[in-house]
């Protein structure tokens, strides 16, 4: 499951979304998948600004890369605010598109 749907209101919303998709006869598996994706998008867009999401992504990417033995570029092994401007701006724009559903 992609979304954090542990609270009652999210579960109610999930059930309503799944039922809506079922009524449109797209199939059980696809209905559940799309409901989870929508809830995930709603939860993320309410929690993060594009800048916050880009910073979160940068920090987690570096952490996971180290754990996996992946070598990232030296200029990227810095805090998000210290990244080269073009790198930081690109990441923010990607996150902005994702949060806007584009």
N, CA and C of each residue as an Amber inpcrd file, in Angstrom:
protein
   306
   0.8430000  -1.1700000   0.0000000   0.0000000   0.0000000   0.0000000
   0.8880000   1.2320000   0.0000000   0.6170000   2.1910000  -0.8660000
   1.4360000   3.3940000  -0.9850000   1.0980000   4.4260000   0.0670000
  -0.1440000   4.5340000   0.4220000  -0.5550000   5.6100000   1.3090000
  -0.5140000   5.1770000   2.7600000  -0.3520000   6.1520000   3.6220000
  -0.4590000   5.9090000   5.0520000  -1.9210000   6.0850000   5.3990000
  -2.6370000   4.9960000   5.5020000  -4.0820000   5.0560000   5.7140000
  -4.4490000   4.4330000   7.0510000  -3.7170000   4.8030000   8.0960000
  -3.9490000   4.2100000   9.4030000  -5.0650000   4.8800000  10.1830000
  -5.4700000   6.0950000   9.8330000  -6.5270000   6.7230000  10.6140000
  -7.8790000   6.4830000   9.9690000  -8.9260000   6.6720000  10.7790000
 -10.2740000   6.3380000  10.3320000 -10.7140000   7.1700000   9.1350000
 -10.4350000   8.4750000   9.1240000 -10.9000000   9.2940000   8.0080000
 -10.2510000   8.8700000   6.6990000  -8.9790000   8.4790000   6.7390000
  -8.3180000   7.9930000   5.5240000  -8.9240000   6.6770000   5.0750000
  -9.2470000   5.8080000   6.0290000  -9.8780000   4.5360000   5.6680000
 -11.2520000   4.7630000   5.0580000 -12.0080000   5.7050000   5.6090000
 -13.3190000   6.0240000   5.0450000 -13.1650000   6.5640000   3.6290000
 -12.1880000   7.4570000   3.4420000 -11.9520000   8.0310000   2.1210000
 -11.5220000   6.9390000   1.1500000 -10.6480000   6.0500000   1.6130000
 -10.1950000   4.9480000   0.7630000 -11.3800000   4.0970000   0.3190000
 -12.2590000   3.7600000   1.2380000 -13.4360000   2.9480000   0.9050000
 -14.3210000   3.6530000  -0.1220000 -14.4980000   4.9660000   0.0410000
 -15.3360000   5.7190000  -0.8970000 -14.7020000   5.7730000  -2.2890000
 -13.3950000   5.9660000  -2.3290000 -12.7020000   6.0080000  -3.6240000
 -12.7760000   4.6480000  -4.3090000 -12.5310000   3.5730000  -3.5590000
 -12.6020000   2.2260000  -4.1330000 -14.0010000   1.9530000  -4.6630000
 -15.0170000   2.3350000  -3.8930000 -16.3950000   2.1140000  -4.3310000
 -16.6940000   2.8980000  -5.6080000 -16.2080000   4.1270000  -5.6930000
 -16.3980000   4.9250000  -6.9010000 -15.7780000   4.2350000  -8.1090000
 -14.5460000   3.7480000  -7.9450000 -13.8880000   3.0510000  -9.0440000
 -14.6100000   1.7470000  -9.3890000 -15.1100000   1.0400000  -8.4010000
 -15.8510000  -0.2050000  -8.6600000 -17.0870000   0.0800000  -9.5090000
 -17.7760000   1.1570000  -9.1850000 -18.9880000   1.5180000  -9.9280000
 -18.6740000   1.7840000 -11.3930000 -17.4630000   2.2260000 -11.6460000
 -17.0540000   2.4880000 -13.0280000 -16.4650000   1.2450000 -13.6860000
 -16.5310000   0.1240000 -12.9850000 -16.1520000  -1.1890000 -13.5110000
 -14.7320000  -1.2500000 -14.0670000 -13.7920000  -0.7570000 -13.2930000
 -12.4090000  -0.8370000 -13.7400000 -11.6800000  -2.0380000 -13.1590000
 -12.3730000  -2.7860000 -12.3340000 -11.7670000  -3.9750000 -11.7540000
 -11.2820000  -3.7240000 -10.3320000 -11.4070000  -4.7410000  -9.5130000
 -11.0760000  -4.6550000  -8.0890000  -9.6270000  -4.2600000  -7.8470000
  -8.7090000  -4.9580000  -8.4970000  -7.2810000  -4.6950000  -8.2700000
  -6.9110000  -3.2680000  -8.6720000  -7.3910000  -2.8450000  -9.8180000
  -7.0870000  -1.4920000 -10.3000000  -7.7540000  -0.4440000  -9.4050000
  -8.9570000  -0.7110000  -8.9330000  -9.6600000   0.2300000  -8.0490000
  -8.8730000   0.4500000  -6.7590000  -8.3990000  -0.6280000  -6.1790000
  -7.6280000  -0.5260000  -4.9330000  -6.3120000   0.2030000  -5.1820000
  -5.6260000  -0.1510000  -6.2590000  -4.3590000   0.5030000  -6.5870000
  -4.5470000   2.0130000  -6.7660000  -5.5270000   2.4090000  -7.5640000
  -5.7560000   3.8320000  -7.8170000  -6.1710000   4.5710000  -6.5490000
  -6.9650000   3.9390000  -5.7040000  -7.3560000   4.5660000  -4.4390000
  -6.1350000   4.8320000  -3.5730000  -5.2350000   3.8670000  -3.4980000
  -4.0190000   4.0380000  -2.7020000  -3.1310000   5.1380000  -3.2800000
  -3.0060000   5.1730000  -4.5840000  -2.1910000   6.2120000  -5.2140000
  -2.7780000   7.5990000  -4.9640000  -4.0880000   7.7410000  -5.0900000
  -4.7240000   9.0320000  -4.8380000  -4.5350000   9.4720000  -3.3890000
  -4.7330000   8.5490000  -2.4560000  -4.5500000   8.8930000  -1.0470000
  -3.1100000   9.2830000  -0.7590000  -2.1770000   8.5960000  -1.3890000
  -0.7700000   8.9450000  -1.2050000  -0.4970000  10.3560000  -1.7220000
  -0.9970000  10.6740000  -2.9020000  -0.8070000  12.0120000  -3.4590000
  -1.4180000  13.0840000  -2.5710000  -2.6280000  12.8140000  -2.0550000
  -3.2640000  13.7790000  -1.1640000  -2.4460000  13.9700000   0.1070000
  -1.9610000  12.8860000   0.6850000  -1.2220000  12.9890000   1.9440000
   0.1030000  13.7110000   1.7450000   0.8000000  13.4440000   0.6660000
   2.0850000  14.0930000   0.4130000   1.8940000  15.5670000   0.0950000
   0.9070000  15.8830000  -0.7350000   0.7320000  17.2740000  -1.1310000
   0.3130000  18.1430000   0.0490000  -0.2730000  17.5530000   1.0620000
  -0.6620000  18.3170000   2.2470000   0.4740000  18.4310000   3.2550000
   1.5020000  17.6320000   3.1310000   2.5910000  17.6280000   4.1080000
   3.8160000  18.3760000   3.6510000   4.1050000  18.3650000   2.3670000
   5.3610000  18.9010000   1.8630000   5.1480000  20.0040000   0.8460000
   6.0030000  21.0140000   0.9230000   6.1080000  21.9670000  -0.1840000
   7.0790000  21.3330000  -1.1780000   7.1510000  21.8280000  -2.4050000
   8.1200000  21.2710000  -3.3550000   9.5490000  21.3160000  -2.8050000
   9.8950000  22.4080000  -2.1070000  11.2350000  22.5410000  -1.5370000
  11.4930000  21.5010000  -0.4470000  10.5070000  21.2940000   0.4150000
  10.6510000  20.3030000   1.4870000  10.7710000  18.8910000   0.9150000
   9.9640000  18.5970000  -0.0980000  10.0120000  17.2770000  -0.7010000
  11.3660000  17.0470000  -1.3880000  11.8700000  18.0560000  -2.0880000
  13.1670000  17.9290000  -2.7520000  14.2740000  17.7060000  -1.7260000
  14.2150000  18.4220000  -0.6160000  15.2180000  18.2370000   0.4320000
  15.1170000  16.8380000   1.0380000  13.8700000  16.3910000   1.2880000
  13.6660000  15.0390000   1.8280000  14.2400000  14.0040000   0.8610000
  13.9360000  14.1740000  -0.4290000  14.4240000  13.2400000  -1.4380000
  15.9510000  13.2280000  -1.4710000  16.5540000  14.3990000  -1.4610000
  18.0180000  14.5030000  -1.4890000  18.6280000  13.7750000  -0.2910000
  18.1280000  14.0560000   0.8900000  18.6770000  13.4400000   2.1030000
  18.5220000  11.9280000   2.0890000  17.3590000  11.4650000   1.6880000
  17.1200000  10.0200000   1.6630000  17.9030000   9.3370000   0.5530000
  18.0280000   9.9830000  -0.5900000  18.8030000   9.4180000  -1.6950000
  20.2560000   9.2230000  -1.2710000  20.8390000  10.2430000  -0.6500000
  22.2340000  10.1350000  -0.2040000  22.3920000   9.0250000   0.8300000
  21.4610000   8.9540000   1.7690000  21.5150000   7.9330000   2.8170000
  21.4220000   6.5240000   2.2320000  20.4960000   6.3220000   1.3330000
  20.3120000   5.0040000   0.7180000  21.4850000   4.6710000  -0.1960000
  21.9810000   5.6660000  -0.9290000  23.1350000   5.4290000  -1.8130000
  24.3260000   4.9180000  -1.0070000  24.5860000   5.5310000   0.1280000
  25.6910000   5.0900000   0.9960000  25.4530000   3.6540000   1.4480000
  24.2410000   3.3650000   1.8970000  23.9100000   2.0170000   2.3770000
  24.0450000   0.9670000   1.2850000  23.7940000   1.3580000   0.0360000
  23.8610000   0.4350000  -1.0950000  25.2350000   0.3980000  -1.7530000
  26.1750000   1.1980000  -1.2260000  27.5120000   1.2180000  -1.7870000
  27.6110000   2.0130000  -3.0790000  26.6460000   2.8840000  -3.3230000
  26.6040000   3.6960000  -4.5310000  27.3760000   4.9800000  -4.2820000
  28.2340000   5.3510000  -5.2040000  29.0130000   6.5800000  -5.0910000
  28.2930000   7.7150000  -5.8120000  27.8760000   8.7100000  -5.0540000
  27.2910000   9.8960000  -5.6710000  28.3900000  10.9220000  -5.9000000
  28.0870000  11.9340000  -6.6720000  29.0850000  12.9600000  -6.9700000
  29.4520000  13.7200000  -5.6900000  30.7240000  14.0670000  -5.5790000
  31.1910000  14.7860000  -4.3940000  30.4240000  16.0820000  -4.1690000
  30.1150000  16.8010000  -5.2450000  29.4030000  18.0740000  -5.0900000
  27.9730000  17.8900000  -4.5860000  27.4850000  16.6260000  -4.6020000
  26.1400000  16.3400000  -4.1130000  26.1470000  15.7700000  -2.6880000
  27.3080000  15.5400000  -2.1330000  27.4190000  14.9940000  -0.7730000
  27.4360000  16.1280000   0.2450000  26.4890000  17.0300000   0.0880000
  26.3660000  18.1970000   0.9510000  24.9030000  18.3380000   1.3670000
  24.6550000  19.2390000   2.2890000  23.2750000  19.5230000   2.6590000
  22.5390000  20.1070000   1.4510000  21.2440000  19.9320000   1.4390000
  20.4330000  20.3890000   0.3100000  20.6710000  21.8650000  -0.0090000
  20.7290000  22.6880000   1.0200000  20.9120000  24.1330000   0.8080000
  22.2500000  24.4640000   0.1700000  23.2120000  23.5370000   0.2560000
  24.5460000  23.7660000  -0.2930000  24.7650000  23.1150000  -1.6610000
  23.7450000  22.4820000  -2.2050000  23.8520000  21.8920000  -3.5400000
  24.0610000  22.9940000  -4.5800000  24.6400000  22.6570000  -5.7160000
  24.6940000  23.6440000  -6.8030000  23.2790000  24.1200000  -7.1350000
  23.1430000  25.3960000  -7.3860000  21.8310000  26.0120000  -7.6360000
  21.0270000  25.2640000  -8.7000000  21.6690000  24.8940000  -9.8100000
  20.9320000  24.2220000 -10.8900000  20.4100000  22.8590000 -10.4400000
  21.1570000  22.1560000  -9.6350000  20.7260000  20.8570000  -9.1180000
  19.5310000  21.0400000  -8.1880000  19.6420000  21.9760000  -7.2560000
  18.5700000  22.2290000  -6.2890000  17.2960000  22.6770000  -7.0090000
  17.4380000  23.5950000  -7.9560000  16.2750000  24.1070000  -8.6910000
  15.5950000  23.0020000  -9.4950000  16.3720000  22.1540000 -10.1350000
  15.8130000  21.0490000 -10.9190000  15.0240000  20.0980000 -10.0200000
  15.5940000  19.7590000  -8.8830000  14.8970000  18.8540000  -7.9620000
  13.5950000  19.4650000  -7.4600000  13.6090000  20.7520000  -7.1630000
  12.3930000  21.4310000  -6.6950000  11.3300000  21.4290000  -7.7930000
  11.7260000  21.6900000  -9.0330000  10.7740000  21.7010000 -10.1500000
  10.1750000  20.3190000 -10.3990000  10.9850000  19.2660000 -10.2730000
  10.4770000  17.8960000 -10.4320000   9.4400000  17.6110000  -9.3410000
   9.7620000  17.9660000  -8.1130000   8.8250000  17.7250000  -7.0110000
   7.5550000  18.5630000  -7.1690000   7.6960000  19.7690000  -7.6610000
   6.5340000  20.6080000  -7.9240000   5.6070000  19.9640000  -8.9470000
   6.1730000  19.4300000 -10.0150000   5.3630000  18.7350000 -11.0270000
   4.6720000  17.5240000 -10.4230000   5.4090000  16.7660000  -9.6300000
   4.8360000  15.5540000  -9.0460000   3.6920000  15.9100000  -8.1070000
   3.8960000  16.9190000  -7.2570000   2.8560000  17.3150000  -6.3210000
   1.6230000  17.8810000  -7.0270000   1.8260000  18.4720000  -8.2120000
   0.7090000  19.0120000  -8.9810000   0.0920000  17.9770000  -9.9030000
   0.6050000  16.7570000  -9.8630000   0.0430000  15.6800000 -10.6640000
   0.3820000  15.7470000 -12.1380000   1.4500000  16.4420000 -12.4910000
   1.8430000  16.5820000 -13.9050000   2.9100000  15.5880000 -14.2570000
